[in-house]
C-alpha cells in the first residue's frame, strides 16, 4: 500500500551539554522525486564542532541542489560528502582555534520514483529502516565498539555502556580525501512500499535501545510526534549528549 512521504527533523541540546554541535537538513534535490536527509554531529570543542557540522551540512545541500551533472546519483552524494570534508580541512588550516574540529554524518537521498535509498556515511551517526515490524540498521559505526557490536562480539547493552563508546576511527574533516579512496561508506538500498527511515546522532542511540526505537516508530503517532517522543525519551534516560533525529516515512492515502 503506497502513500505520501511525511518527514520531520529536530535537534536538542540534551541535559548535560551547554551547546549543540549537531545539525540536520531536509531538502528537495534534483526535482520533486528526490528528498535529501542529512544528520551531522560535530566534534572538536565548543566552537569547532558547531562550525564543522554547519560547514558539512551546507556544503552537502549546496552541492546537491546546485550541481546536477551527468553522473550516478550515488556518486554525486558521495562527492558531496568529500567536498564537505575538504572544506572543513581547509577551514582548519585557516584558523588555529578550529584546528581539531570535524564531524560525523549520515546523508541519504530517497529516490521516490524508483523506491530506492542512496546512502553515504562517515562515523557513528546512524540510519535505520523500519518496515513490517522489523528495525534494520543500515549503517555501520566507524569505531571499535561499534564494530564489536555489529559483529555480535558485544551486545547492544554492553556497547551502549562501554567507556570507549564515543571514540571513533573515522571523521569528516581530518584530512583530504578523494572520491575513490574508500573514505565514505556508500550504498543503494531498495525501499519497501511502507517504511519509516530514521537518521540520528549518537545522542539518541547511546541512550535509547533499538527495541525502544522500534516501539516508538511502530506507534500511530505523526512523524513529528515520533521525532519529539524519541528526543524526550533520550532526555528522560539522561540526555548526556546532543540529540538529533530526522524521520521520513510513508503515510497511507487510503
N, C-alpha and C positions, 0 to 999 in steps of 0.2 A: 504494500500500500504506500504509494508515493505521496509526498506532501511538500509544502513550502519549507524553506530553510529559515529557522529562527536563530539569532545569535546575540550574545551579550558578553561583555567583559568588565572586570573590575579589579582594582588593586587596593590593598590595605596595608598600612604600616605595621600592623601587629601590635602586640602588647609590650614588647621589650625594646625594639629598635626605636631610635628617635627620628630617623629619616627613612625614606622609602627609596631604595635603589632599584626597584622593579619598575617595569613599564610594559605596555602592551599596545597593540593596534589591531583594528579590524577594518578592512577596506576592500573595495572592489578593484580588481585589476583586469586588464585585457578585455574589457567589456563586461556585460552583466552576468556572464556564466562562470566567472571565477571570483572566489572570495579568499582574500589573504588574511590569515590569522598569525599574529606574532606575539610571543611572550618572551621577555628579556629580564634576566636577573643580573644586576651589576655587581662587580667585585672591585675591591681596591681602595676602601676607605670612604670617609664621609662624603666628600665631593666626587671623588673619582668614579665610584660605582654608578652614581646618578648620571654623570657625564657620559660614561661608556654606554650605558643602556640606552640613553637618548640618541646617541650617535648611531648605534646599531639599528634601533627602530626606524629612525628617519631615513637612514641610508637604504634599508631594505625596501621600505614603502616607495621612496623616490625612484629607486632603480626599476622596480617592477611596474610602477604606474607610468613612468616616463620613457621606458625603453622596451619596445616590442619587436625585437629583431627576429629574423627567420632562424629560430633555434628551438630545441626542445624546451618545453615549459619547465621541466625539472632542472635542466641545465641553467636556465635563467634564474630560478630560485636559488640554486647553489651558487651561481655567480654573485647574486645579491648579498649572500652571507659573506662571501670572500671580499667583496667591495666594502662591506661594513667592517670586517676585520682589519683591512688595510687602512681604512680611515682612522680607526682607533689607534693603530700603531703609529701613524703619522702624528696624531694629536699628542700621544705620549711623548714623542720625541721633541715636540714643540714646548711642552710645559713640564718642568721638573716636578711640580706638585702633583701631576697626574701620571707620573712615570710607572706606577704599578697598577693602573686601572685596567679593567677588562670586563667581560661579561660572559654569561652562558645564555643560550637562546634556543628556542624551537620555533620554526617558521613553517606554516602549512598553507597550501593552496587547495581549496576544494573546487574541483572541476565538475560543476553541477550537471552540465550537459552529458558528460560521459561517465558520471558516477565514480570518479577517481579522486584519491587524495595524494597530492605531491608533498613530500615531507623532507625538510632539511633540519639538522640538529647538531648542536655542539654543547657538551656539558651535562648538567644534571637537571635542567628543566625537562618536562615530560609531556608526552602526548598519549592520551588513552582513547580507545574506541569502545563504546558501549552499544551492544546490539543483541537482541534475542536473549537477554538475561545474562550475557557474558561480557565482562570487562577485560579488554586486551590492552596491554602496554605496548605501544608501537615504537618507542624509542628505548635506547639503552644508555644508562648513565655512564659517563666517561670518568669513572672513579673506581678505585679498588673495591670499596664496599659495594658499590652498585654492580660491579662485575660479579662479585661473590653472590649477591642476591639473585641476579639474573640467571646464573648457572645453577642455582639451588644449593650452593655451598653454605649459604646463610639464609635464615628465614627473614621474612619481611619485618617481623617484630625486632629481631636481632639487628637488622640493618638500620631500622629507624632509631635505635638506641645506641648505635655504635659511636664511640668518641671521634672517629675519623670519617664520619658520615659526610661531612661537608667538604672534605678535601678532594678536589677534582684534578684530573691529569690532562685536561684539555680545556682551553679558554679562548674566547674570541678576543683578539687584540694583543696577544702576547708577542707574536712575531708575524712577519709577512707570510702569506700563503697564496698559492696558485689554485686554479680550479681543479687541476688534475693531480694534486698531491695527497688526496685522501683525507684532508683535514675535516671536511664536512661529511657527516653521515646523511645520505640521501636515498630516498626510495619512493616508489609509487605503489599505492595500496588500493585495491578495488573497494568501493564502499557499498554496503547493503542498501536496500531501499529505505529502511528505517534505522536511524542511528543517532547517537549523541557523541560528539567529538569534544574532548576536554584537553586543553593545553594549560599547563600550570607551572609555577615556580616551586622550589622545594619547601617553601614556607607552608604549602599545603601538605605535601607528601611526607614531610618529616613529622607532621602532627596527626594526620588522618590516614587510616589504613585503606587499602584498596577495597576491602569489603564495605567499609563505611562510605567511601566514594560511590561505589556501586549502588548502595541502598538509596542514596540521595538522587542519583541520576535515574533511578527506577521509579521515582515518585511522579505524581501528576502535576508537580509544580511547574510554573512557567520557567523559561530559560533564565530570566533574570532572578527569579526566586531561588532556583538551584544554585546559581553562582553566589548569591548572597548567603545562602544557607551553608555552603561549603566554607566560605570565609568565616562566618560566625562560628562554625564548628571548630575550625582550626584555632581560632582565638579562645574558644571555650577550653580547649585542650592545652593552652599555654601561650599560643601566639608568639613563639620565640623568634620568628623571622618575618620579613615582609611576605605577604600572600597575594599572588596574582593568578587570576583564573579567567580563561576565555572558553566559552561553550558555544558550539554551533550544533544544531540538531534539527532533524526533520520534524515538521508538525503536520499532522494529517489534515487534509482539507475535506475529508469525508465525515 
